[in-house]
Amino acid sequence: MGKISPLLIISLVLISCSTVRIIPQGSSRLKENIISVPKNFDVEENSLQPYIRQKPNTKFLFGINPFLVIYNWSNGKDDDWDKFVKSIGQPPVIYDSILTSRSRENLEKHLEYLGYYHSRVRYESKTSGKKTSVKYIIQPGQRYVISKIEYGIPDRQISEYVLADSSNRLFKTGDFLSESLLAKESERISSLLREEGYYNFSSGYIVFDADTSFADSSAHVRIRVQNYMRSENSKDSRSHRKYVINSVNILPDNSSSRGRRNVENPPDSVTIDSLTVIYSRGRNFNPAVLARINRIRPGSIYNEKLVNTTYNRFVSLRFFSGVNLQFDDVTPPEEMYDTGKPGKVDCTIRLTPSRSQGYKINLEVSSNSNNLFGISPAISYYHKNIFKGGEWLNLGLMGNFQSKLNSSVKSNELGISAGISIPQFLFLPDRLFSNTLPRTEVNTSYNFQSRPEFTRNLISFNFGYTWQMGERFYYRFNPAQLNVIKLFNLSDQFFLSLSDPLLRNAYRNHFDVGSGLTLYYTTDPSPNPMNSFFYIRMSNDLAGNILSLFNSVMPTDSTGSRTIWRTAYAQYYRGDLTVGYTHRISTRSSFATRFNLGVGYAYGNSSAIPYEKLFYSGGANSMRGWQARSLGPGSAPVDTTFSIANQTGDVKIEFNAEYRFPLFWKLEGALFTDVGNIWNLNNEPGKEAALFKIRDFYKTLAFNWGTGVRLNFDFLILRLDLGMVAYDPRADRWYGLNKWFTKDTYSLQFGVGYPF
């Protein structure tokens, strides 16, 4: 008789328990909301769910909510047991017919807003066993096609701006009329005019007239830009006026008690580029840098685009926790009614400094069924304003220690790093980056690795730039990347066991000189996205091409490779593509996916890419059923020349999916699956099983699944994942319930932050 999983037993117990036991007689629990829409309806059902006032309890574990079951264990006596289960459990949502009626009204109003006029929504509620299901049936109303668009703008100057930009209008003839579309166009026109100097212009001046009386269900739309607000009448009409910037004051320490009198007699002020930088508590920031970051200049026409750019540039410094731009109308009284002259506004930029220094700690711990234990601690110190110009200093110390329990075999890795980031694109004028704040970064590091087979030293130096284009595109370009790799204490037995010369090439001293480019795009650039988002990251490294231009003057070693100071240089390309999508189901639940593809190819002076550039799989953020570097390549057996698994490859393909859901307090749960592996591009003798073949690589994909818990403190997430092997290409077998928690079938991973 096979083993029965404890998780399966718990699931069966929970399913068998009641979720309505404590519900009073005559009441019921809201089981589900169903929205029924006609076929070919343009509005998605999910987009209508937010307008339903009452939501049922969440279902997340095998279609049940175990915390709803726990809450129903209460006995109604309000004793210690009652308080305990209620504090852990989740109370049932009691069906409320009044909220259902209000939900119907909300849906009808929203459909009207979307352009379905006179829509009707009816609902049906069915109760069975104290559980009520509500079905909302949508009957869309009339839609009108816009057949004519015209403007009515009495102000000649504003008319010229709006008509010149009409090609960017958000709707055209043939589109369906909707209040939603008109509201967006109103905001677009308002923003356009504020960019042209109309500082106090708002959408309240814009009115849309829609005539839908035509028999063919068409609509004539007239766009009016009035000289008075919608809440006013024609007798309040007044001409719109442009504004110029009168003065700009920057307060880098945001003394809220400073009044107007202190601006005129500041305790400490610096005037630079016609800007006044005012300090009230000492100079905590270089005024020249503040002036360079600012894009608002005295004497220029007010431009909302420059205001937003200035705000974003100050925020990008990541030194100020608060950035506030305030504008005050200071038009002289004698010019107040003379709209022929531009008005004047003072700009005050208040900056609230954040804590400039701090520490970051990261820890990954893993253990598997083969008695392999690994721990990877990392600590870093940062200073966000080391030279009082927004320069970031980062110092780091990391380690990676692996060992086999009850054995002397171990692998140790230590690394130190230092980096400086300057808020400026060195060697290029700042005006080329008027809408973003680029940074120049210099990083260096030293890494020491001690394994039973060899001792390895790596010295790295990187010089590069990072910048942003728009709100969603990010770039990193390293024109200079240098790695110097030296190996010591290389075991003769280990080196001789590397029968393939291509593999031996990866374990030699070498110079790695090249450049790199990383492209990143995301639909939500916020640090903690609250909505569904998509991202794509592409990293490219190219090494050795410039050095190859001097091959004719370089000596060669015994393998024929060109050398510098008796050390061969590496020549290769390495690309790494990651695509991810996270679907936000609710505030605390989501479904996250990630696809990763990596390829490395050596050529010219190298027959294999360097060891540190090879791909590996497994670990806390990869295939979680395996320890790091213990999976692959392909279906090849574990390389026994390594005392501790060190499987690497030229190609990596991986797909991860994870369902994240709330439990109680700050605890979250997760169900996940990982699919992937690594492979070699070179056909090594005796290792054909490791070769990547485009036609049948899928046959050697590894599968694992698992579950995890996370402690989410918002600023810190601690994660514990249990990964179970489902299919091992090395053994060519699937693992069922009777093989759980046996040798080589599971791995326990501890990490900080989400895995992806």
Protein Blocks (a to p, Z undefined) as FASTA:
>chain_A
ZZddfklmmmmmmmmpccklmpcghiacdfbdcddddehiabdfklmmmmpmbdcdddfe
ghiafklmmmmmpgolopaklmmmmmmmccdddddfklmmmmmmmmmmmmmmnopghiac
ddddddeehiacdddddddddddddfbdcdddfblklmmmmmmmmmmpcbdehiacdfkl
mmmmmmmmmmmmmmnopamgcfklpccdddfkbfklpacddddddfbdfkbcfklgccdd
ddddfbdcddfkopakbcfklmmmcfbdcdeehiacddfebpfbdfklmmmmpmcdghia
cdfklmmmmmmmmmmnomafbdcdddddfbdfklmmmmkbccddddddddddddfbdcdd
dddddddfkopacdddddddddfblnonopacdddddddddddehiabdcdddddddddd
ddbdehiafklmmmbccdddddddddddddfkbccddddddddddddehjlbccdddfba
cdddddehiafklmmmmmblklmmmmcccddddddddddddfblcfbacbdcdddddddd
dehklmmmmmmmpccdfkopaceehiacdddddddddddddddfblmbccdddddddddd
dehjbfbdcfklpcceedjklcfkbcehigcjhjbccdfkbmbacbdcfbdcdddddddd
dfehjbccdddddddddddfbdcehilmmpccfklmmmmcccdddddddddehjaccddd
ddddfbdfklopacdfklgoiahiaccdddedjfZZ
